Structures are given as structure tokens and as C-alpha cells.
Amino acid sequence: MPLFKYENLVPENYTKEKKMLTEKPTIAKTTCIKKSYLGRWTEIGDFSSIVESEIGDFTYLAGHNNVIYSNVGKFCSIASHVRINPGNHPMWRVTQHHMTYRRLQYGLDNNDDEEFFDWRRSKKVEIGHDVWLGHGVVIMPGVKVGIGSVIGSGAVVTKDIPDYSIAVGVPAKVIKKRFDDFTIKKIIDSKWWEWEKETIENKFKELIDLDLFLKNN
């Protein structure tokens, strides 16, 4: 049976290209952003939504992401279809349907239930620096993910994750640390994510060589 080789098959009029990133955020045309702040050298992929959140320097979202009421640190790697802080419903009410707080849409009141939305805002998610969230991860309201952590694909994070931990599963559980405690402390104390771009360029070899980094910092 013959094999058919395709070097570069793309849809007609498909023009997506990898662009050089700059200090100004690179944002896909299909992304929606509301009342949010993006850091330098950030990249936001296709069909993403960011609402009332902050995204730190050098962080990228691969696409099809939803981020609401969250602070995301610097140098984070967020795979596609990650959802950070999905909305909780009012389970204490007779009905938890969103007509109880999106009242205007249903003609049930002259105003929406802003107190309920403020309650949602109070459950802010905190994502530390240099965190990797795998494909399809869900970070539940009020959760804090520590610096340097890895969350495996498909995990649902319902509780805080310590610094430099690897967590997987539903609900997510920590299976190990990336480094020993001494190394973790050295990296955190260095605060390398606060380095300016020029420093990163000058010390780049250290960022990809753990032994060299520990020796010089």
C-alpha cells in the first residue's frame, strides 16, 4: 500500500506564521481580552479568552485557553485547552442555574446579581512563575500553583500545589518534586524570573545547565 508524503499542506488562505516576539504582547486575532494586563514578551494563542486577569512577562498561552480572575506569573507555559478559574455556580440556592445571577438576560430583574460576581472574583487563582500547565488542565477557583510546578495533561487542580512539584490526575495529586530542597531554595532565592532581558541573554547558558546555575548563583 503506497504512502503519501505531505511536506506542507495547509488550508487555502492560511497565513499563520511564527513571528518574532517583542516587548509588546503578541495576541491572536481571535482572542478576546477584557480588563486585563499582559506583560512583555507574552504570546496569546488563537481562540483564547482572558478576563480580569494578569499575565506575567514571557508567559505564553498556546490557544483555546480561558483565564478569568487570575494572576499568572512570568515564564509560564500554558498548553492548549487549559481553563483557569472556571465559574462556580450558587449551589446553596434552590436552583443553581445562571438565570439566578444573569437576571437581565431572562428578564427577571433590572440588574444582574453583582454580589455573586464579586464572590467569584474573591476566589482568585494564583499561578507562580515558570509553571507548566499541560493540555486540558483545569485550575479550580481559589487555588494557588507554586513556582516551577508542572501540572500533567488533563489534571483538575482542586488544592494548592507546592513550589517545584509535579502533580497529575483528577483530582490532581503531587507525585514528586522536580529537585531536592536545597536546589529548590537556590533557584527561588535567585529570583531569576526578575532578570532583565539583557541579563537573561548574558546568563542564558546557566538557565539550561542546572550545575552551572547552582555554581554561579
N, C-alpha and C positions, 0 to 999 in steps of 0.2 A: 504494500500500500504506500503510495507516494506521500512525502511530507512537503508541506507548503511553507516556504520561508517568507517572513514579512520583516523587512528592515525598519520601516517607519510608517505604519498605517495609522492615519488619523482621520477623524471626521472632516467633511468638507467645511471650509472656512474656520477650522480650528486653529487658533493662533497663540495658544498658551505657551509662553517661553519662560525659562528661568532667568529672572532679572538680577542684576547686581543690587544687593540691598544697600540702603543708605540710612542715615540717621532718621530721616522721615519714614514713618511706618509704610510698609508695602501692604496694601489692602485689596483683596479681590473685589471685582466689580459687583459680585453677587452677595457680598457680605453686608449685614446691617449692624450699625453701632449706635447705641443710644446712651447719652450721658455717661461716657466712659473715657478713660485716659490710656493711651498707648505709649510705651517707652520707645527709645531709639532702637534702630536696627530690628524692629519687630516685623513679623510677616503673618498675615491673617489670610487663611485659605478660603476657597470657594464655599458659598452657602453656609457661612457661619453667622452667629448672632451673639453680640456682646451687649449686655445691658447693665448699666450702673456698676461697672467693674473697672479695675486697674490691671493692666498687663505690663509687666516689667521689661526692661531693656533686653534685647536679643531673644526674647521668647517667640516661639512660632506655634501657630495652630495650623494643622495640616489641611483642615477643611471639614465641612459638615459638623462644626462644633457649636455648642450652646453654652455660654457662660453668663451667669446672672448673679448679681450681688456677691461678687468675689474679688479677692486680691490675689493676683498670680505673680509670683516672684520673677526674678531675672533668669535668663538662660534656661527656661523651661521648654521641654519638648512634648508637645501635646498632639497625639495621633488623631486620625480622623474619627468622627462619630463619638467623641468624648463629650459628656454632658457634666457640667459643673454647677451644682446647686439647682437641681430640678425643683419645681414648685411643690410645696406641701399643700394638702387640702385640709379644710377645717373638719376634722374627724369628730369633734365634740358637738357638732351641730346635727340636727335630725337628718338633714341631707348635706353631704359634703360637696355637692355639685357646685361648679363655679358661678352659677347664677346667684349664689348667696353673697358673692363679693364683686362679681362683674355685673352689677344690677342694671346698669344703663342699657346694656345690650338686650336685656329681656324686658325692658320697660317696667321694672319692678320698683324703681326708686329714682329720685332726681340726682343721686350721686352714687358712685361706687363705694365699696367699703374700704376706705383708705387705712383704717386702723388695722385691717387684716394684712394689707400690703406692707405696712410698717412692721408688722410681726414677721413677715417673710424677710424683710431687709435686715432684721436683727439677727437672723441666722446666717450670717456671712461666712463664706468659705475662705480659708487661708491656705494658699499653696506656696510652699517655700521655694527658695532659689534652686535652680538646677534639678528640678523634678522632671521625671519622665512618666507620662501617663500613656499607657498602651491603648490600642484600638478598642473603642467601645466602652471605655471606663466610665463609671458614674460616681461622682463625688457628692454625697448627700449633704443637705443643709447643715451648717454649723461645724463641719469637720475641718480639722487642720492637718495638712500633709507636710511633714517635716522636710528640711533642706536635704537635697541629694537623694531623695527616695525614688523608688521605682514601683509603679503600680501595674501589675500584669493585665494583659488584654482581657476585657470582659468583666473585670472585677467591679464590685459595688462596695464602695468605701463608706461605712456607717460610723466608724470611730476614728479618732486621731491616730496618725501614723508617725512614729518617731523618726528623727533625722537618720538619713542613710540606711533606711530599711527597705526590704523588698517584700511587697505584700501581694497576694493573689487570692482569687476566689470570691464566692458570694455566700455570706458577707466576707470582705477582704480580711485576711489574717497575715500577720508578719511571719515569714518563713526563715528569714536570716537577715543579717546586716551585710552591707556591701564591704565594710572594712572593720578592722578591730577598733576598740575605743580610742586608743592612742592616735591612730591615723585620722579618725573622725574629728577628734578635738583639734588636731593640727590644721585640718582643712577648714573647719569652721572658724578657728581663730584667725586664719589668714584673710578671711573675707574677700577671697579673690574676685567674687562677683561684683565687688565695688571698684575694681580696677578700671581705669580709663582704657579706651581702645588702643592707645599707643603702648600702654603697659602690657596689654594682652598680646600685642604684636611682638614686643620685645621678649616676653616671657612665655611665648606660646609653647615652646618645647617642654616646659615644666608642666603645662596643663595636660599633656599627653604622655607624660612619663612620671608615674607616681613616685618612684625612688628619687628622681631629680627634684621633684616638687618638695618632698619632705626634707631633703638635704638643704634646700635654699630658702625655705620659709619657716 
